[in-house]
Amino acid sequence: MSLKITELKRVFKYKNETLKDPNNLLTPMEVLDFYSDHHPELVNAKIESPITNDDQIEFTFSVYFKEKG
């Protein structure tokens, strides 16, 4: 019986958009910072717990808004 090691492809989701992994050496938080240049609302975003599907791991960026008052 042998072990098979496979590298998971990272996928980043924001709203209905799939964002390309800019560099697999970056941490998910660094990827979030990278995309905050294009999506300023991501500055206050959180990374949801990753979900593993077959050969990929999916990270979702979520933005939560609070009302004043």
ZIRAFEN-V382705 format. One record per residue. N is the residue number from 1. RES is the residue in one letter. SS is DSSP state (H for helix, E for strand, C for the rest). PHI is phi in whole degrees, -180 to 180 (* if undefined). PSI is psi in whole degrees, 0 to 359 (999 if undefined). Layout:
n: {N;N}
res: {RES;RES}
ss: {SS;SS}
phi: {PHI;PHI}
psi: {PSI;PSI}
This chain:
n: {1;2;3;4;5;6;7;8;9;10;11;12;13;14;15;16;17;18;19;20;21;22;23;24;25;26;27;28;29;30;31;32;33;34;35;36;37;38;39;40;41;42;43;44;45;46;47;48;49;50;51;52;53;54;55;56;57;58;59;60;61;62;63;64;65;66;67;68;69}
res: {M;S;L;K;I;T;E;L;K;R;V;F;K;Y;K;N;E;T;L;K;D;P;N;N;L;L;T;P;M;E;V;L;D;F;Y;S;D;H;H;P;E;L;V;N;A;K;I;E;S;P;I;T;N;D;D;Q;I;E;F;T;F;S;V;Y;F;K;E;K;G}
ss: {C;C;C;C;C;C;C;C;E;E;E;E;E;E;C;C;E;E;E;C;C;C;C;C;C;C;C;H;H;H;H;H;H;H;H;C;C;C;C;H;H;H;H;H;C;E;E;C;C;C;E;E;E;C;C;E;E;E;E;E;E;E;C;C;C;C;C;C;C}
phi: {*;-117;-88;-115;-105;-125;-87;-83;-77;-92;-127;-117;-118;-145;55;-101;-110;-100;-100;-71;-73;-70;-168;-71;-88;-79;-75;-56;-67;-68;-66;-59;-62;-58;-78;-69;-67;-92;-128;-56;-66;-73;-57;-103;-81;-117;-101;-71;-57;-66;-116;-99;-129;48;-108;-140;-120;-109;-108;-114;-92;-123;-112;-113;-106;-115;-84;-76;102}
psi: {125;153;143;123;124;141;130;136;134;135;136;131;140;123;235;18;140;122;136;146;113;332;120;356;347;147;161;324;322;325;318;315;319;313;347;343;324;333;86;333;345;350;325;17;160;155;120;162;133;149;129;126;115;257;19;157;128;124;133;129;126;135;129;128;139;142;145;149;999}
